[in-house]
Amino acid sequence: MTQGARLPTLVIGGGIGGLTAALALARAGRPVHVVEKSVEFGEIGAGLQLAPNAMQVLDRLGLLLEIDKHAVYPSRLVWMDAIAATRITEIDLGEAFKRRYRHPYIVMHRGDLLSVLLAACRAESRIALETRRDVIAIDDLGDSAVARCADGTVYETDLLVGADGLHSTARRLFSDDAPIHDGYVAYRGTIPMERLSAHAGLDNVVMWVGPEMHFVQYPVRRGELYNQVAVFRSQRYTPLSEDWGTAEELDAHYAQTCDYVRGCVSQMWRDRRWLMTDRKPIARWTRKRIALLGDAAHPMYQYIAQGACQAIEDALVLATHVAAAPGDLPAALAGYEHARTRRTARVQITARAMGAFFHLDGMGALLRNEMMAARSSTDYSMLDWLYGHQV
Ligand SMILES: Cc1cc2nc3c(=O)[nH]c(=O)nc-3n(C[C@H](O)[C@H](O)[C@H](O)COP(=O)(O)OP(=O)(O)OC[C@H]3O[C@@H](n4cnc5c(N)ncnc54)[C@H](O)[C@@H]3O)c2cc1C
């Protein structure tokens, strides 16, 4: 049964991408209806790094004051060798960085960011939010789109935004590709700050790199919790089974790392693991009245911490194009696609390449360390295209 009148905008998925898009579109004057399949809006997982390219969008949406209540402003991004326990290089996130990119680099609990976005959406009269709506099929009717949910609810809309993540239903309209796994898996979680042993740089984002592994640490929730993500490549990986990447393999892989890293990994949550996954870039992700956004459009490895940042960028660009041509949605969506596909493809490919760079072993690792040691902590030249992008 069709749910009420034809909707001006339907956003499928109430994650970081979907809620930011709803907010940006509503602020641009468009009524928005968001459907989320879970029982409630929320984020599983722990920390999130937000670079200046995403912060400029959150600033434009007027969210920085609220975000500031939860954020931590790290001093540096530090790369460490996980075996030798030596510093490889670092990026200074201080005044020079902020001046260059006009916004800071922050870390926060992802649940806190979702709460800020949700509160802003709830305060916006143009936004309606619904949970327990699992969209299982989408029809493109040319001058409208129809979304069908598992419970029989049907929505017709002028503009459908598929922000439904890695396993997107909306993406099937554009590609029959499948997520790509290469045997990497992540364990993640937070521990109270007071459980940490003294270690230089608890206010930094620290990335320990080693053979087919990396381990990321940073404080969240105003410094009360310490977020940790342990990534490694399972030797038992096979696409035909789920029995790989176990907690025993995590310990066995990290047995080669220095005492400090091993000690931290022993405190990781072990009840859930995340498969590291991406897809190849696709050239088209809009048609007439339908657009993809965030991981539905360009899922990427988390190795340069940009998946959510790119979803946030998408949201503002989409809203800007729709606001500029409200009477010609196909043209607006074509403009959005044109503005976003090259950039997000570059980020996807860079994330893959940086993963290979982190995970080097032997002579490759030695060369990487030597090469990186030569750079200054305020040499931002390789980051400009990413963090300095004007959305
Ligand atoms: C370990 C790890 C660490 C990461 N760290 C960072 C980081 O530091 N910085 C960063 O920028 N990115 C990071 N990312 C990436 C980031 O988490 C994702 O890119 C981001 O969450 C994508 O947001 P999204 O809204 O597009 O998709 P999702 O977060 O997947 O949200 C999709 C939403 O749609 C809903 N949904 C799905 N299907 C349907 C359906 N059929 N009907 C209705 N609703 C549906 C889901 O329930 C969900 O709420 C990390 C990822 C991982 C795995």
The ligand as a MOL file (V3000), in Angstrom:
LIG
                    3D

  0  0  0     0  0            999 V3000
M  V30 BEGIN CTAB
M  V30 COUNTS 53 58 0 0 0
M  V30 BEGIN ATOM
M  V30 1 C 36.6060 0.0200 11.2330 0
M  V30 2 C 36.1090 1.2250 10.4740 0
M  V30 3 C 36.6100 2.4670 10.7970 0
M  V30 4 C 36.2140 3.5970 10.0790 0
M  V30 5 N 36.7230 4.8150 10.4030 0
M  V30 6 C 36.3650 5.9110 9.7000 0
M  V30 7 C 36.8870 7.1890 10.0440 0
M  V30 8 O 37.6670 7.3200 10.9950 0
M  V30 9 N 36.5060 8.2720 9.2900 0
M  V30 10 C 35.6460 8.1550 8.2380 0
M  V30 11 O 35.3470 9.1660 7.5880 0
M  V30 12 N 35.1090 6.9400 7.9070 0
M  V30 13 C 35.4380 5.8280 8.6140 0
M  V30 14 N 34.8980 4.6150 8.2960 0
M  V30 15 C 33.9480 4.5230 7.1900 0
M  V30 16 C 32.5510 4.9770 7.6350 0
M  V30 17 O 32.1490 4.2620 8.7830 0
M  V30 18 C 31.5470 4.7440 6.5070 0
M  V30 19 O 32.0750 5.1580 5.2770 0
M  V30 20 C 30.2630 5.5330 6.7980 0
M  V30 21 O 29.6630 5.0450 7.9710 0
M  V30 22 C 29.2990 5.4390 5.6230 0
M  V30 23 O 28.1070 6.0840 5.9640 0
M  V30 24 P 26.7680 5.7860 5.1460 0
M  V30 25 O 25.7150 6.5870 5.8100 0
M  V30 26 O 27.0220 5.9750 3.7020 0
M  V30 27 O 26.5100 4.2310 5.3350 0
M  V30 28 P 26.1720 3.4250 6.6620 0
M  V30 29 O 26.8840 3.9800 7.8250 0
M  V30 30 O 26.3760 1.9890 6.3430 0
M  V30 31 O 24.6270 3.7090 6.8920 0
M  V30 32 C 23.6400 3.0940 6.0940 0
M  V30 33 C 22.3350 3.1060 6.8600 0
M  V30 34 O 21.3150 2.5910 6.0080 0
M  V30 35 C 20.5570 1.6340 6.7010 0
M  V30 36 N 20.0520 0.6940 5.6900 0
M  V30 37 C 20.7800 -0.2390 5.0160 0
M  V30 38 N 20.0020 -0.8890 4.1530 0
M  V30 39 C 18.7620 -0.3700 4.2770 0
M  V30 40 C 17.5250 -0.6520 3.6520 0
M  V30 41 N 17.4240 -1.6080 2.7280 0
M  V30 42 N 16.4250 0.0520 4.0120 0
M  V30 43 C 16.5370 1.0530 4.9630 0
M  V30 44 N 17.6910 1.3450 5.5930 0
M  V30 45 C 18.7810 0.6440 5.2510 0
M  V30 46 C 21.5310 1.0080 7.6830 0
M  V30 47 O 20.8810 0.3860 8.7650 0
M  V30 48 C 22.3500 2.2210 8.0990 0
M  V30 49 O 21.7710 2.9110 9.1650 0
M  V30 50 C 35.2780 3.4650 9.0060 0
M  V30 51 C 34.7560 2.2090 8.7050 0
M  V30 52 C 35.1660 1.1020 9.4280 0
M  V30 53 C 34.5730 -0.2480 9.0750 0
M  V30 END ATOM
M  V30 BEGIN BOND
M  V30 1 1 1 2
M  V30 2 1 2 3
M  V30 3 2 2 52
M  V30 4 2 3 4
M  V30 5 1 4 5
M  V30 6 1 4 50
M  V30 7 2 5 6
M  V30 8 1 6 7
M  V30 9 1 6 13
M  V30 10 2 7 8
M  V30 11 1 7 9
M  V30 12 1 9 10
M  V30 13 2 10 11
M  V30 14 1 10 12
M  V30 15 2 12 13
M  V30 16 1 13 14
M  V30 17 1 14 15
M  V30 18 1 14 50
M  V30 19 1 15 16
M  V30 20 1 16 17
M  V30 21 1 16 18
M  V30 22 1 18 19
M  V30 23 1 18 20
M  V30 24 1 20 21
M  V30 25 1 20 22
M  V30 26 1 22 23
M  V30 27 1 23 24
M  V30 28 2 24 25
M  V30 29 1 24 26
M  V30 30 1 24 27
M  V30 31 1 27 28
M  V30 32 2 28 29
M  V30 33 1 28 30
M  V30 34 1 28 31
M  V30 35 1 31 32
M  V30 36 1 32 33
M  V30 37 1 33 34
M  V30 38 1 33 48
M  V30 39 1 34 35
M  V30 40 1 35 36
M  V30 41 1 35 46
M  V30 42 1 36 37
M  V30 43 1 36 45
M  V30 44 2 37 38
M  V30 45 1 38 39
M  V30 46 1 39 40
M  V30 47 2 39 45
M  V30 48 1 40 41
M  V30 49 2 40 42
M  V30 50 1 42 43
M  V30 51 2 43 44
M  V30 52 1 44 45
M  V30 53 1 46 47
M  V30 54 1 46 48
M  V30 55 1 48 49
M  V30 56 2 50 51
M  V30 57 1 51 52
M  V30 58 1 52 53
M  V30 END BOND
M  V30 END CTAB
M  END
